[in-house]
Amino acid sequence: MTQEELDALMSGDIDLDEAYEETELSSVGEQKNEEEKDLPKTESEHQPEPDTYRLSAMNNWPPPPTDDNKVVHQLDDVTKESEEKASEIFDLIEGISNDLGKGEKEVKSVQSVIKNNVELFSTLSAKFPHVEAFKTQLIQNNEALENLSSILEKLQDGGDTIMNIMDIMQYQDIHRQKIERVINVMRALSTYMNHLFSGKIDDSKRVGSAVHIHGDTSTEDVVSSDDIEALLASFGQK
């Protein structure tokens, strides 16, 4: 210690506790850095970089606040993408439903023609029973009419299924609203906590916390009153 530092100490300009703490923290930090260089890092001690971090139940530290890990940010993306994809699905379903409706109209139109053919060949077969062509056409038109009835039934079943799908898809909007409710609650809690822990003094202007307070058992090697008196006595001898 220089004469200037000793004079400042005797006049009260230097806080001996703070000077000692800074010296001890510096020496301890240097010693710890040297020890860490010599010892290999274990998996639990290794802190992954934010860019390479992957969330896992085995990690014992919270993920870095990147866009990929921000909770509300991720939920906002989910609701937005979910709404967009649901809209696309509804458009596709509506197109299929319209095609099925057109198919039903076309089948019914063909059915009308086939029914007329059945009536015609039924009459011809009755008047000219010896003509095999009339009988053959009557049989074929009856089979075609049955096939058309089966096709029309499948188209109608497909339309009913489409309506059921659209009803089920309505739950997607309900899920989106539930997620939005969760987001609003989380944002309200965040705002409340910020107001709850707010202070009048800016954090940059606050004094540092003491390394050791009377009664603490977690800190060691703290200078005692006897050590201070011995140090002052040694200064006086010089």
Order of alpha helices (4+ residues) and beta strands (2+ residues): alpha-alpha-alpha-alpha-alpha
